[in-house]
């Protein structure tokens, strides 16, 4: 093999290796560091635009990267978001971000994950449970039949 061919092979191997590192790092960030939650952009604008008179259901999902309970609840929450995104407005909030602190205080969030259901801008249900059935019910905007 000529020097030029060896250089091309080495460059190709390095390119594949670099790509694998970037993809692996992205996967690690999404799955482990950020818990894989689909954080909502411009949270303040979206929450502030909620109307008291609206009957539209909005679900707020408060989470924290690195939180083991958030990681356990992630699959259930993401499934509910996927299944109901056409009829429910979801706002996913990372409590570590500065802009979220106003809403952490406003809604009395003391632990994560916390899921809060709003009709317009009024709270109608919430949970900080790690029970998947409870999380699924609240994230889907369904009321508890016992209440």
N, C-alpha and C positions, 0 to 999 in steps of 0.2 A: 504494500500500500504506500502510496506517495505521501509526502508530508501534507500536501493540500487535502487529500482525502481524509487523513487522520484528523486534521484540524476541523474539517467539516463534521466528522463523526463526533468528536469531542464537543463541538459547539451544539450539535443536535441533542446530545445527551444532557448537556447543561441546560438547554432550553426546556427540555421535558422535565428535568428536575426542578427548575425554577417555577414552572407552571404548576407542578404538583404541590410545591410549598405554598403558593398563593391560594390554590383551591382548597388545600387542607386547612390553611389559616382562616379562610373565609368560613368554611364549614365549622371549624372549632369555635369561632366567634359567635356564629349564629346559634349553634346547638348548646354550647357550654357557657359562654360568657354572657351573651344577651338572652339566653334561654329560648331563643328562636321565636320570640313574640314579634308580631307585626306592628311595631310602634307607629302610632298615628302622628303625622306631621301637623304642625300648626294647631296643637291641642287647644290653646287659649281661644283661637278664632272659632273653632268648632263648638266648644262648650258654651262660649258666650253668645253664639247664634241660636241656642236652643230657646224656644218660645214657651212661655208658661201655658198658653192656650192650646198648644199642639198636642195631638194624641199620638204622635209618632213615638215609637219606642227607641230609646237610645240605651246602649249598654256600655258602661265605663268599666274597663278592666285595668286595675292597678297592679303592676308587677315590679320586681326589682331583679336586675341581673345578678346571678350568683345565688339566688334564693332557692333552696332545695324544694320548698313547698310549691313555688312558682313553676319549677321544672316538672314536678309531679303533675301539676294541673294543666300544663301546656297542651298536651294532646287533646284533652277534653275541651278546653277553651278554643283551640284552633279549629276543632271539628265543628263546634257550635257556630263559630264565626263563618266558616265555609258553608254550612248548611242553611244559615239564616241571613246571609249578607244582603239578600234582595229585599227583605222585609224589616230588618233591624239595622239601625245605624250603630256601628261599633267605634268606640274611641279607646285605643289601647295606650296606656300611660306608664312610662318608665318613671318610677318615683325618685330615681337618682337625678333626673334632669331638673334644672332650676325652675323651668316654667311649670312643672307639675306641682310644686309646693303649695301654690294657692289652692289647688283643687284637692290635694291631700288634706289640707286644713278644712276647706269648705265642706267636704263630704265625710270628715271625721275618720279618715283611713288611718288605722293604727297598726295594721299588719297586712302583709301581702302573701298570697294574692287576695285581692278584694274585688268582687264583682258587684256593681251597682246598676240597677235597672231604673231608668227614668221614663216617665211619660211627660213629654214636653221638657220642662226643667225640674219636675217634681220627682223625688225618690219614691218608688213604689215597692222595691224589694232590693235586698242585698245579701251577700254572704262573704265570709272570710273562711269558710269551711274548706277542708281539703278532700272532702267526700266527693267522689266523681259524679254521683247521681245529683247531688245538690248543686255542684258547679254547673253541670250540664243543664239542669232545669233553669237556674237563674240566668246563665249566659244565653239561653235560648229565649229569655224574656217571659218565661212561663211562671205563673203564680203558684204558690204552694197550695194544694187542695185543702190542707188542714187549717189554713187561715181564712 
